[in-house]
């Protein structure tokens, strides 16, 4: 249920320690002197980043980031004392009023990890995900400490101790994921087409990025806090240029019939995640939780794909008529016809609110307020019908929503 985590650790402003880490990261000495000196220079305040891709299972990337710290300075004399430089002459110092100015550098170590791969280093490439049971989390924390001890063994004992304890690292990003399995790839393809159409983008916008083919070949959306991606795992594998043909062939076989559903929570979303789950700090180990992973996956899935199974036009109408009286059933059927006609929940809502749009088969106008549209969608879902219909060309009458797989996996893991 977890694919990737990115964690950070604030470093001491110690030149010897910084240099040792950068040497281990194979950064050349000229760049260390130029970009990573701990001696503050107010004329060099841009962020500097060194990136390292070690040949360590599960470690995707390590970054050392130099940023500039800003704080209140209350006089030219204080600025000179703190930075060693004369204060800029164009500043106006008010009595007792400080001025926010850059005054020193801060250093952060960032590590991006695939926990499953770190624990299963014999599997060079895999489609499997890390299951954050208590026993697995303990195994991962131990594996992380061992990795740090081996990678940074040239650091002095105090610096090494400062880095090796996973519980002292903070979360920067976490990807909660699940592999939805289908009996055959035709059913997976049908589900992917349906998932493309389900979201009304109430809190998100669709992702379109030609530099990242996976977004254009999947159902993907985002806001400032998170991304939601539902994609064919085999397409992602095809786009991984670092894999050789044999590795791709093996992975493609493993990924047959898998649709990956992923919720990527970035830095801006971590605070909201903490509030929802009453977490006191950003300590990374707090987020390696089955309960949190399950809750976040189900919450986002419900808001995008929905929990109801999918039906073709005939079966959907039948279920709606069995649930509501004829007058209301006709209104709801017009809505699912509109969604089928414009091929997305989002576009249907837009046309419903605009008015002046007609159902091709019946010639009926479908129009109303946003509140009415959302009320009708809730009623359709209450009948056990996903508002997005299976197309006639797909030649199946229904497709069970694979969301039950997430629930079944969670209950199996928590009851073990």
N, C-alpha and C positions, 0 to 999 in steps of 0.2 A: 504493500500500500504506500510505500515511499520510493520514489525514483532517485531524486537528487536533493542534497542539502548543501547550502553554502554557509559557512561559519566564519566568524571573525574574532580576532583577539587584538586588543590594544597593546602596543609594545612600549617598553620604557624608551625614553629619548636618550638612548645610550649608543654612541657611535660604534663602539666595539661590537656590540650585539647586532646592530643593524648591518654592519659590514660582514660579519660572519654569516648571517642569514642570506645576504645577497650573494656571497661567494658560493654558498651551497646551491643557490638558485642559478648559478653559472652566469651571473651578471658581470661584465668586464669592469675592471678597476676604473677605467676612464669614466664610465657612466656612473659608477658609484660616487666618485668625487664630484661629478657635475650635478647629479640629480638627487642624491640621497645624503648629503651632508646634514648633520644635525645642527650645524651652526646657522642660525637664522639669518636670512637675507631678505629684507623687505622688498627688494626689487626682483625677487624670484619666488612668487607665491602660487604659481600654478601647480595643480595636482600632478604627481609623478607616479607611474605605475610600472613595476617590473613583473613580468609574467613568466612562469616556469611550468612546463609540462613534464613532470617526472615519470619515469617508467615504473610506476607503482600501481598495482591493481586497485581500482576504486578511486584513485585520486585523479580527477579530471584536470585540475589546474590549481596552482598556488600563485597568489599575487601578494606583493608587498606594495602598499599604497602610502605615499607621502602626501599628506594634506596640510593645510595651513590653519592653525588655531587663531581664533579672534577673541579678544576680550576688552574689557573697559580699561582705558588708560586715562589717568586724571591730570597729567601734566607733561610738558616736554621733558622734564627731569626724569620722570618715571619711565617714559618711553626710552630714553637714553640708557637708563639703568637696566631695563628689561631686554632691549634688543641690541644695545651697543651702538646704535645709529642715532644721529640727530633726528628729531621729529620733523616731519614736513612743515615747511614754513607757512603754508596756506591754511593751516588748521586754526580754528577759533576756540580757545579754551575758556569755557564759562566756569564761574566759581562753583566748585563742587560737582559739576556735571562732567562725567567721563565721556570719552569718545571711543566707540568700538573700532578697534584697529587690529590688524594681524600682528602677532607678536612672537610666535614660535611655530615649529613644525610638530605634527603628530604622525605617528606611524601605526599602520594596521596590517596585520597578517590575515589574509583571506584564503580559505581553502574550499574548493568545490569537490564534493565527494559523492560517489555512488555507493551507499552502504552495503548493498547486496554484493557488489563486485569485490569490495574490500574483504568481506567475509568468505567469499568463494573465489579465491585467487586462481584456482585451477580452471575456472570457467572464464576463458579469455574474453568471450563475448556471449551475451545472454539477453533474453527478453524478460527474465524473471525480475521480480521486485522484492525489496526488503519489507519483511513483515515485522512491525515493531512490537513484538511480544516482549515481556520483561526479560526473558532469557536471551532473546536475540539482541536486545538493546545492550545488555551486559556484555555479550560477546563482541558487539561492535565497539563499545567504549574501550574494551581491552585491546582490540585490534588497532584502534586509533592511537592509543598510547604507545603501542609497539611501533607503529609506523613513524610517529614523531621521534621516538628514541633512536630509531635507525637513521632516519633522514637527517636529523639535526644533531647527530652524535658528536659533532665538533664543537658544539656550544658548551660553555661551562655548565657545571651541575646546577647552578641556580637558575640560569636562563632555560635550561632544558626542563627543569621541574615546573617552571612557569608555563611552559607550553604543552606538556604532555597530558594533562588532565582534561578530558573532554568536557567535564561538567563545568569548567571555567570558561568555555567558549560561548559566544553569543550567536544566535541565528541571524542570518542575513536573508536567506531565501529557503523555501522548502517546497518540493513538488510532491503532493499526494496523488497517487496514481492507482489505476486498476486495469488489468487486462480482461476485457469482456470477450468471452469465447463464444464462437458460433459454430454450428455443426458443419457448415461449409462456407466457402468464400462468397457464394452468391447471396446468402442471408446476411453476411457481414456487409456486403456492398449495399444491399437494400437498407439496412440499418443506417449506414453512413449517409445515404441520400436523405433519409428521414431526419436524422440529427441535424443536417444542414438547414432544415426548414423550421425547426421547433422553437428556437429562441425568439422572444419578442424584444430582446435587448433593452429591457427596462433599466438595467444598471450598467450595461456594457455596450461596446461597439464591436462590430465584426473586425477581425484582423485580416488585412490583405497586405502581403509583403512579398514582392517578386524575388527578393534576395533569399527568402526562406520558403522554399517550395511547399514544405509541409503545411504551412498555413493556408495556402490556396487550394490544397488538395484535401482539406479536412474541414470540419466544423470548428471554427476558432473565434473566440471573442475575448475582450479584455476591458479593464478599466485601470485606474491608477494603482489599484491594490493587487489585482490578480489577473491571470490569464486562465482561460478554460479551453482546452484543446481535445478534440475527439478525432482520432486519426487512425488510418490503416498502418499498423506497425510495419508492414512490409515496405510501404512507400518510404518510411523513415530510413529503413535499412538500405534501400536502393540508393538513397541520397548520401550515404556515409562513404565518402571517397577514401577514407583511410583503411577500409576493409578490402582484403583481396577477394578474388572470385570464390575461393573455397569457403572462406569465412562467411561471405554473403549467402552462399548456397545453404550452409548449415543454419544460419539465422533465419533465412527466408522460410525454411522448413519448420523451424520452431514457431514462427510467427503466423503460420497459416490459420486463418479464421479468427485472428485477434484484432480487436478494435481497442486501442488504448484510450482510456479516458483519464485526463490529467488536469489537476488544479494546481497551477504554479502561483504560489503566494510570495510576492516580492517584499522588499523592505517596507514600502508604504502600507502593505497589508498586515504586517506582523503586529502592529499595535492593536488593530481591530481584532485580530485572532486572539491576542492576549486577553482582551476585554470579554470576548465571547466565552472563553474557557477559563476565565479568572486565574490567569497565570501572572505571578508577581514580577517576573523578570524575563529578559530575552534569552536566558540560559538555554542553549540548544537542546539539552537533554529533555527539557520540558515538552518539546514538540514532537519527540519520537514516541508517539502514543497511538495505540490502536483506536482509542475512543475519539481522539481529535481527528485522526485520519478518516475514520468512518463518518463522523459528523460533517466534516468539510466536504467530502466526496458526495454524500447524500444531499446536503444542502444545495450545492451548486448544480448537481444533476437534476434535482427537483425543479430548480428555477430555470433550467435550460431545456433539457430533454423532456422532463416530466416523468411521472411514475407509471402512467397507464400504458397498456399494450396498444399496438398499432393494428388498424383494420383497414380493409378496402372499403370503398364507398358503400357497397350493399350491406356489409356486416355492421358498419358504423351506424348507418341509418336505422337498422333493425334494433340495435342496442339502445339508441336514443329514444326511439318510439316506445320501447318497452319500459322506459324510465319516466317519461313525461307525457302529459296530455298532448293531443294533436297540435293545438295552437302553439305551445311552447316548442314542441319537437320540430315543427316547421321552421321556426326562427333559428334554432340551433343547427339544423341541417343546412340552412342557407349559409350560416357562418362557415361550416366545414367545407361547403362547396366553394365559397369564396377563397378560403385558404388553399384548397386544391387548385383553384384557377390561377392564383397569383404565385403559388408555389412557395410561400413562406408565411409564417405567423406574423412576422414583422410587417411585411407588405400588406397583408390582409387588414391588420389593425389600421394602417395608414389610410387605406381605401375606405374602410368602414367609417372612419371619422370624417373624411373628406365628403363622402356622399357622392351620388351621381354614378355609381358603379353597379353593374348588373350581372347576375348569374347567367352565363351563356345558355345553359340548357332550358331554364325556366323564364328568363327575361325579368326576373324579380330584382328590384333594387334592394341592396343591403346597406343600411346606414344607421348611424347612431353615435352616441358619445363614447369616449374612451372608457368611461365607467361601465357603460352597457356592454361594450365588447368584452371587457375583462370579466364581467359577470357571466356572460354567455360561455366564455372559455372555461370558467370554473364549473359551470353546470355540465358542460360536455365531459370534462375530466371526472366529475362526480358520477357520471354514467359508466365510468371505466373505459372511456374512449380517449385516446390521444387525438387532439384536434388536427394533427397532420395525418393525412390519409396515405395508405399504400397505393401507388399508381397501378392502374389496370395492366400496364405492360409488365409489371413484376410478377403477375400471375400467381400470387398467393393471397389468401383471404385475411390472414392475420399473422402477426409476428409478436411473440411474447417479449415484453420489455426486459432487456438483460439486466436491469437494475437489481433484480432479485439475486443475482450472483454476488453482488457486493454485500448485501445483507446476509446471505448464507455464509459467505467467507468470514464475515465479522463474528457471527454467532458461533461458528465452529472454532475460531481462534480463541474467543473469550471463554468458551465453555471447556476448553481442553485442560 
